């Protein structure tokens, strides 16, 4: 029992120390009050059920986001695309996914 407690403390310290060091280096992290920055799509759209696993790239002119999403009409995840000038306000330039399962992607 004592060994488990010590192991748990070692794991907790290993996880918390890097986070606290990063907070000191970069400043405190604050939750953005305007969350979510990429909302679900409108009812009936391909991304109206869930949006997850976003990846963001800054290209020197703005931010580009690719994200996985699924809609209530099907259970298949698809990839969406969004753009932002400031990293907080996002626009979805396309009404459809930019990538979805099909022939050539191992499905279908």
N, C-alpha and C positions, 0 to 999 in steps of 0.2 A: 504494500500500500504506500509506504514511504517513498519507494522508488518511482511509483507512478506520479506522485505529487511533484517530485523533483523533476521528472521528465516533462511534465506539463509546464512547470515554471521555465525550464530551459527553452521550450518551444515558444512560450509567450514572450520571453525576452528576445529571442531571435526574430520574432515577427515585429514586435513593437519598437525595438531599437532602430532598425532602418527607417521605419516610418517617421519616428520622432527626429532622427537626424535629417531626413529629407525636409521635414517641416521647418527646421531651423535654417537650412540652406535656402530653401525657396520661399519661406514665409508660411504662415498658417493657411491651411486650406479651408475655404468656406463653401458651404453648400449654396449653389445658385438658386435664388428664390423663384426664378422663372422656369424651373423644371416642369415637365421634361423639355429639353431643348429640341428634340425631334418628336413631335406628337404622333399619335396613331392617325392613320388615314380616316377619311370620312366613312360613314356607315356604308357597307357594301363594297368598299375598295379592297384591293389586294393586300393592304397592310393595316386593316382596321382592328386586328385582334392583338398582335404583339409586335414590338420592335425591340431588337436586342443585338448584341455583339457588334456594336458600331466600331469602326476604325476611321480615324481622322488623319489627314495629311495636310500640312501647310505647304503650299507651292510657291510662296513668295508674293503672291497676289491675293490669296484668300485661302480658305479652308475647304477641303473636299471630304465628304463622309460617305462611306459605303456601310450599309447596315443590313442585317438579316431581318426579315419580317414575314408575317403570315396573316392571312385574312380569315374571316369567319366562314367564307364560302369554300375554303379548302384548307387542308392541314399541311400543305407543302411549303416549306420556307423558300423565300426568294430573296434576291439581293436588290436593295434600293440605293439611290444616290441622292445626296443633298449637298448644297453649297452654302457658304457663309463668308461674309467679309470680316466678321469679328469673332467668330467661334462660339457665339451665343445665340444669334438669330439665324435660323436655318430655313432654307427654301428648298422644296422638292421640285426641280425643274421638269420632271417627267411624271406623268400620271400612271405609268406602268413600271414594273421592275426593269432593271437594266440587265439582270441575269436570272434565269429560272431553269429548273431541271428540265432536261429534254434529251433528245438524241445527241450524242457526243459528250455528254456530261455523266455518263454512267447510269442514266435512268431513262427508261422508255424504249 
